Amino acid sequence: MSELKTEFLFEMRIQIQAPMDVGQGPDGHRMIFMAKSGHFEGPKLKGEIIPMSGGDWSKIRADGSGSMDVRQCLKTDDGAIILMTYGGRMVTSPENFEYAVDYFKPDDPKGADERYYFRTNPLFETGDDRYAWLNNIIAVGKGRTGDGGVIYEVFAVN
């Protein structure tokens, strides 16, 4: 079987607001994080996170892992609007949980690699012909927390 290959799309940094704590529900402890600002940049596209255009309806599951449900609108520097949606998981040990969910600590890529697993599966939707290629790709993201929000490296799967 052949190996999967990836192509770097962009790095994205999203600043978040303080979470809304919905509380414990039948499927886990629900928290909603709204994106207040941010930006993304890569070889084929760059731009900004449209403020308050989306967020993460995340929950902490019974096993302590985090489950993400994100919708976010991107605006490229040349004016295209792109809807990005993704699910994902954040998994950490109980002793590293507070570190993993500390969105306001300094960015620490090495600490993220060593202390928690944070992966996403972005999909894109746009009506702009210049970026229509995004409508038909599968992507994966490697995330971390810090600098007031979340930071992702996003890759297309070839």
Secondary structure, DSSP 8 states (H G I E B T S, - for coil): -----EEEEEEEEEEE---EEEEEETTEEEEEEEEEEEEEE-SS-EEEE-TTS-EEEEEE-TTS-EEEEEEEEEEETTS-EEEEEEEEEEEE-GGGHHHHT-TTS---HHHHHHHEEEEE--EEE---GGGGGGGG--EEEEEEEETTEEEEEEEEE-
